Each structure stands twice: as structure tokens, then as C-alpha cells.
Amino acid sequence: MSRTPIAVLAIIVVVIGWISAATILADYVRPLHWSIQALYYPVAGFAWVFPVRWLMLWAAHKR
């Protein structure tokens, strides 16, 4: 079986999970100091790239 369909499903699960977790955590970050928010939102916005990148490389047999 090809790795691509597995990776696609895993990416969908990871992205939906990441969005859910980031949204839930944002409720706790919102009342905090603006500097903490300035760190949280970029990290939450970009950190999903690393697991998705790994899955894409795995699907392409480069990992």
C-alpha cells in the first residue's frame, strides 16, 4: 500500500488537532500580557509545519 493516502489522512488529523489545541490554548493566553501573546500566536501558527513536513517526507520515501 502506498504511503500517500496514510500521510494525507494523518496530515488532516494533525492539522485539525493542531487548530483545536491552538484555539483552546488561545482562550488562556488572551488575558495574559501582550508580550506573551506576541510569542504564542506566531509559534502556534507555524509549529504545525514540522510534523506535517515530516509526514510529507515520509510519504515521499525521503525519511
LOVEX-302138 format. One record per residue (C-alpha): residue number from 1; residue in three letters; x, y, z. Coordinates in pm, whole numbers, always signed. Layout:
// residues N
<pt num="NUM" residuo="ALA" px="X" py="Y" pz="Z"/>
...
END
This chain:
// residues 63
<pt num="1" residuo="MET" px="+0" py="+0" pz="+0"/>
<pt num="2" residuo="SER" px="+117" py="+348" pz="-83"/>
<pt num="3" residuo="ARG" px="+220" py="+579" pz="+199"/>
<pt num="4" residuo="THR" px="+48" py="+877" pz="+41"/>
<pt num="5" residuo="PRO" px="-313" py="+806" pz="+150"/>
<pt num="6" residuo="ILE" px="-195" py="+730" pz="+503"/>
<pt num="7" residuo="ALA" px="+5" py="+1053" pz="+511"/>
<pt num="8" residuo="VAL" px="-287" py="+1256" pz="+378"/>
<pt num="9" residuo="LEU" px="-519" py="+1123" pz="+647"/>
<pt num="10" residuo="ALA" px="-253" py="+1179" pz="+913"/>
<pt num="11" residuo="ILE" px="-196" py="+1536" pz="+793"/>
<pt num="12" residuo="ILE" px="-568" py="+1607" pz="+812"/>
<pt num="13" residuo="VAL" px="-580" py="+1470" pz="+1166"/>
<pt num="14" residuo="VAL" px="-270" py="+1664" pz="+1272"/>
<pt num="15" residuo="VAL" px="-396" py="+1994" pz="+1128"/>
<pt num="16" residuo="ILE" px="-743" py="+1960" pz="+1280"/>
<pt num="17" residuo="GLY" px="-591" py="+1862" pz="+1614"/>
<pt num="18" residuo="TRP" px="-343" py="+2148" pz="+1600"/>
<pt num="19" residuo="ILE" px="-614" py="+2402" pz="+1520"/>
<pt num="20" residuo="SER" px="-828" py="+2270" pz="+1804"/>
<pt num="21" residuo="ALA" px="-545" py="+2277" pz="+2056"/>
<pt num="22" residuo="ALA" px="-425" py="+2622" pz="+1948"/>
<pt num="23" residuo="THR" px="-777" py="+2762" pz="+1974"/>
<pt num="24" residuo="ILE" px="-834" py="+2614" pz="+2319"/>
<pt num="25" residuo="LEU" px="-498" py="+2740" pz="+2445"/>
<pt num="26" residuo="ALA" px="-564" py="+3084" pz="+2294"/>
<pt num="27" residuo="ASP" px="-851" py="+3126" pz="+2541"/>
<pt num="28" residuo="TYR" px="-597" py="+3100" pz="+2822"/>
<pt num="29" residuo="VAL" px="-338" py="+3320" pz="+2651"/>
<pt num="30" residuo="ARG" px="-577" py="+3602" pz="+2558"/>
<pt num="31" residuo="PRO" px="-597" py="+3760" pz="+2907"/>
<pt num="32" residuo="LEU" px="-220" py="+3745" pz="+2955"/>
<pt num="33" residuo="HIS" px="+32" py="+4019" pz="+2885"/>
<pt num="34" residuo="TRP" px="+68" py="+4128" pz="+2522"/>
<pt num="35" residuo="SER" px="+429" py="+4006" pz="+2508"/>
<pt num="36" residuo="ILE" px="+321" py="+3650" pz="+2589"/>
<pt num="37" residuo="GLN" px="+54" py="+3675" pz="+2321"/>
<pt num="38" residuo="ALA" px="+315" py="+3804" pz="+2077"/>
<pt num="39" residuo="LEU" px="+516" py="+3486" pz="+2137"/>
<pt num="40" residuo="TYR" px="+225" py="+3242" pz="+2146"/>
<pt num="41" residuo="TYR" px="+42" py="+3330" pz="+1826"/>
<pt num="42" residuo="PRO" px="+339" py="+3303" pz="+1586"/>
<pt num="43" residuo="VAL" px="+453" py="+2977" pz="+1749"/>
<pt num="44" residuo="ALA" px="+101" py="+2834" pz="+1736"/>
<pt num="45" residuo="GLY" px="+67" py="+2950" pz="+1377"/>
<pt num="46" residuo="PHE" px="+389" py="+2798" pz="+1244"/>
<pt num="47" residuo="ALA" px="+475" py="+2497" pz="+1462"/>
<pt num="48" residuo="TRP" px="+231" py="+2267" pz="+1279"/>
<pt num="49" residuo="VAL" px="+466" py="+2281" pz="+981"/>
<pt num="50" residuo="PHE" px="+721" py="+2048" pz="+1142"/>
<pt num="51" residuo="PRO" px="+502" py="+1739" pz="+1190"/>
<pt num="52" residuo="VAL" px="+336" py="+1794" pz="+851"/>
<pt num="53" residuo="ARG" px="+677" py="+1828" pz="+684"/>
<pt num="54" residuo="TRP" px="+787" py="+1501" pz="+843"/>
<pt num="55" residuo="LEU" px="+472" py="+1328" pz="+717"/>
<pt num="56" residuo="MET" px="+523" py="+1463" pz="+366"/>
<pt num="57" residuo="LEU" px="+883" py="+1345" pz="+359"/>
<pt num="58" residuo="TRP" px="+775" py="+1006" pz="+493"/>
<pt num="59" residuo="ALA" px="+510" py="+979" pz="+220"/>
<pt num="60" residuo="ALA" px="+770" py="+1062" pz="-43"/>
<pt num="61" residuo="HIS" px="+1005" py="+794" pz="+98"/>
<pt num="62" residuo="LYS" px="+1270" py="+1050" pz="+182"/>
<pt num="63" residuo="ARG" px="+1273" py="+976" pz="+552"/>
END
